[in-house]
């Protein structure tokens, strides 16, 4: 069950509409956290997803997580062979 504590527009939409209402797909890949951050910024800009009319991003993106376990999880997802 999803954490009910998050009140971002994206989390609200997920709770209201459900996961099935969204298309989930890989649109890009990265070989490092830095590349991932840059690509996130590029996609958010390209898709204008900070504009509520087009998306749910509240920021320009690209920040690298500071929490070690989260950072390790993301790194393993993009570079599983390491």
C-alpha positions as CSV (number, residue, x, y, z in Angstrom):
1,X,0.0,0.0,0.0
2,X,1.2,3.5,-0.9
3,X,2.3,5.8,1.9
4,X,-0.7,8.1,2.5
5,X,1.7,10.8,3.9
6,X,2.8,12.1,0.5
7,X,0.8,15.0,-0.8
8,X,2.6,15.9,-4.0
9,X,0.3,16.3,-7.0
10,X,1.8,13.0,-8.4
11,X,1.0,11.0,-5.3
12,X,-2.5,12.5,-5.0
13,X,-3.1,11.5,-8.7
14,X,-1.8,8.0,-8.0
15,X,-4.1,7.6,-5.0
16,X,-7.1,9.0,-6.9
17,X,-6.6,7.2,-10.3
18,X,-4.5,4.2,-9.4
19,X,-1.4,2.8,-10.9
20,X,-3.3,1.4,-13.9
21,X,-4.2,5.0,-15.1
22,X,-0.6,5.7,-15.9
23,X,1.7,4.5,-18.7
24,X,4.9,3.1,-17.2
25,X,7.8,2.7,-19.6
26,X,11.6,3.2,-19.8
27,X,12.3,6.2,-21.9
28,X,16.0,6.5,-21.4
29,X,19.0,4.8,-19.6
30,X,22.2,6.1,-17.9
31,X,25.5,4.7,-17.0
32,X,26.1,6.9,-13.9
33,X,24.1,8.8,-11.3
34,X,25.4,12.1,-12.8
35,X,24.2,11.1,-16.3
36,X,20.9,10.0,-14.9
37,X,20.5,13.4,-13.2
38,X,21.3,15.3,-16.4
39,X,18.9,13.1,-18.4
40,X,16.2,13.7,-15.8
41,X,16.6,17.4,-16.2
42,X,16.6,17.2,-20.0
43,X,13.4,15.1,-20.0
44,X,11.6,17.3,-17.5
45,X,12.4,20.3,-19.7
46,X,11.6,18.7,-23.0
47,X,8.2,17.4,-21.7
48,X,7.5,20.7,-19.8
49,X,6.4,18.5,-16.9
50,X,6.9,21.2,-14.3
51,X,3.8,22.8,-15.9
52,X,0.8,21.2,-14.2
53,X,-0.9,21.2,-17.5
54,X,1.7,18.7,-18.8
55,X,3.1,16.8,-15.8
56,X,3.6,16.4,-12.1
57,X,7.2,17.5,-11.5
58,X,7.5,20.2,-8.9
59,X,11.2,20.9,-9.6
60,X,13.6,20.8,-12.6
61,X,15.0,17.5,-11.3
62,X,18.4,16.1,-11.5
63,X,19.3,16.1,-7.8
64,X,21.3,13.0,-6.8
65,X,19.9,11.4,-3.7
66,X,22.0,11.9,-0.5
67,X,20.8,8.8,1.3
68,X,23.4,6.1,0.8
69,X,21.0,3.2,0.5
70,X,18.7,5.0,-1.9
71,X,21.8,6.0,-4.0
72,X,23.0,2.4,-4.0
73,X,19.6,1.1,-5.1
74,X,19.5,3.6,-8.0
75,X,23.1,2.9,-9.0
76,X,22.4,-0.9,-8.9
77,X,19.3,-0.3,-11.1
78,X,21.3,1.5,-13.8
79,X,24.5,-0.5,-13.5
80,X,23.5,-4.0,-12.2
81,X,26.7,-5.6,-13.2
82,X,28.8,-3.6,-10.8
